[in-house]
């Protein structure tokens, strides 16, 4: 079904974005699961899919201003850096 194909593409795009930003998702707690579910739905429903795909192809680009998940991604980037450095 086309609708499921579109959802799958958006979820793949979200995963590529997190890989590009070197984001590690929080461990699975009820709160973390809720946050991740909200992030995924914002990606699925986002109106900037084409812009996001273009952004994904630009090396070393920062988190795009149009991203509805920008605050979450910035927070996760920081948490991921701290976890890797042991702080």
C-alpha positions, 0 to 999 in steps of 0.5 A: 500500500502506498501509504505504508511505503511513504511512512516507511520512507520517512522512518528510513529518512529519520534513521539516516538523519540520526546516523548522520548526526551520530545520535544514540537514542536513550535507553528504553524507558517509558519516557524514552519510548514516548519521546522516540514515538513522538520524534518518529511521528513528527518525521512521518507527518513533516512537510519538509521531506524533500528539503530533508532528503536534500539536507541529508546529502550535504556533508557536515551540515548542521541540524536544519532549522526547518526540522520539527525535531531539532531540539530533541536532536540537539539534546541527543547529540549532546547526550551522545557526546557526553556518553562517549566521553564518559561524562 
